[in-house]
């Protein structure tokens, strides 16, 4: 039996894209394959690791569990949208500076969940950050650097460029986010 092919228009990272794809494809498959947005990662494909997290109308959603066709007309945001012509998003910069991304496989999902958190709450406490990230698994870190990076990015977004952890080991340049190597 030949799979049903649908034509759908998706608004991804602010751009409308019309594509044809099998109707049974998940949002993860559509983002990675016909749209070539490979920042969103295949992880467990069971909804347990969070590596595939994207934002749908500003809310974190596991792309591996959702049929793409359900999101026509929604605002879909992937990790590729974080970096703009102005440079790295504060979350990307602090993750790089603090070494919060080890192998990097889980990082896109963590960044997207963190972005949603900071848009909802510009000054989250550690408990709130940990709760927001509870659906994202990382096998490389102890999560301390990840939580510190989110705290620092929140401070940067509020204009407090010195909000980084005082006792942290930095891997990039700690200058308030203006020149990240």
N, C-alpha and C positions, 0 to 999 in steps of 0.2 A: 504494500500500500504506500502510495506517495504521500509525504507529509503535506499538510495544508501550508501554503505560502501566503503570508499576509503582507500588505504594504502599510506601513505606519510612519507617522511623523512624530519624532521625539524631540523635545527641547532639552538638549544636553549641554551643560556648561554655557548656557545663554544662547546657544545656536540651534536653530531648527534643522533637523536632518531627516529626510524621508528615505527609508530603506525597505527592502523586501527581505523577509526572513521567515523561517518556519514558525508557525504559530505556537508551537510547544516550547520554543526557546525561552530560557530564563533571561532576566535582565542582564545578568553577568555574561552570558553567552553573546548577547547582542552588543553590549558595550565593548567586549574584547574582540569579537570577530568582525562583523560588518562595519562597526564604528571605529575600530582600531584604537580604542582607549584601553591600553593594557596596564595602566596603573592599578586598576581594580583587580585584585588577585583571586585566582581559584585557590581555595584553601580546602576545607573539609567537604564542601558542597552539601553539608547537612545542617547548616545554620548554627554551628557550635563554636567556630573560631573567630568570626568577625572580620576576616581578611578582605571580604568582598563588600564591606559596608560602603554605601553611597548615601547621599542625602536626597530625599524625595520631598519636595516642597519644604525643605529645611529640616526634615526629620530623618534620623538614621534609619536605614533599611538594609536588610541583608539581600544583596542582589542575587545570590544563589538560590533563594527560596521563592522568588517572585517571577511570575510570567511577565515578560517584557510588555506584552500587549496591554497589560493592565495600567501602564504608566503613560499612555498616549495623553498628551495635554498637561502632564505634570512637569514641574521644573526638576530636572535630574542634575545633580552635581557630583562629579567625580574628583578624585585627587588632582587630576590635571588642571582643574580650575583654580587651585590654590595659588600657583605662581602666575603672576601677571607681568605686564611690561615693566612694572615698578619693582620687580624683584620677588624674593621669597616671601611667602606669608609668614607672620611671626611664629606660627607653629613649626613650619619647616625650618626656619632659622634656628630656633631654640633646640629642636631635635638634633640638628647637625652640630651645634655648638656644644651640647652636653653629651653627645654620643648616645642619645636615647634610641637611635635606630641601630641595631646591630646588623643582622643579615638584611633587614629591611622588608622582609616579606609581609609582616603584619602591619607595617607602618602606615600604608595608605588607609586602611580601615580605622586605625587608631586616630590618624589625623582628622578623618571625616567626623568621627564621633566627638572628638575634642572641639572641632570647629562648631558643631551644633551646640555643644555645652556652652562654649564661650559666647555664642550669640544669644543664648537664653539667659546666661548668668555670667556677666563680665568679671565677677570676683568670686569664683568658686573656692571653697575650702578643700583640703585634701580628701576628706571623706566624700564630698560630692564628685570630685574628679575620679576617685576610685570606683564609686558607684557607676558613673557614666561609662567607664572603661571595663566594667565587669564582664561584658560580653565579648571582649577582645582578648585573645590568647597570644602571648609572646613566649616563645621557647628559649630565647637568647638572653633576656634581661631579667632583672629582679623587679622591674616596674618602677623602681625608685627614680631613675633618670627620666622615665616617661612622665611620671607625675610632676617632677621638678620642671620639665620642659613645658608642660601645660600651664603650670603656675607662672612661669616666666613669660610665656606668650600672653597670658591674660594681663599681666602687668604691662607689657609692651603695648598691647591694644588699648589699655587705659591711659597710656602716655607715661607710665612709670618704667623707663628704660633700665633702671637699676634694680628691677624686681627679681633678678636672677638669684638663685641660691648662693649665699655667701661662701659656703664650704664646698662647693661643687668643683669637680675637675672639668675644665673646659677643653674641648677639642678644636674649636674654631676661635674666632676673635670675639671677645666679649666687649662689644662697644655699643650696646644698645640696639643692635640690629641694622646698622647702616652699611657694614662691610663684612659680609660673611663669606669666608673662603671655603 
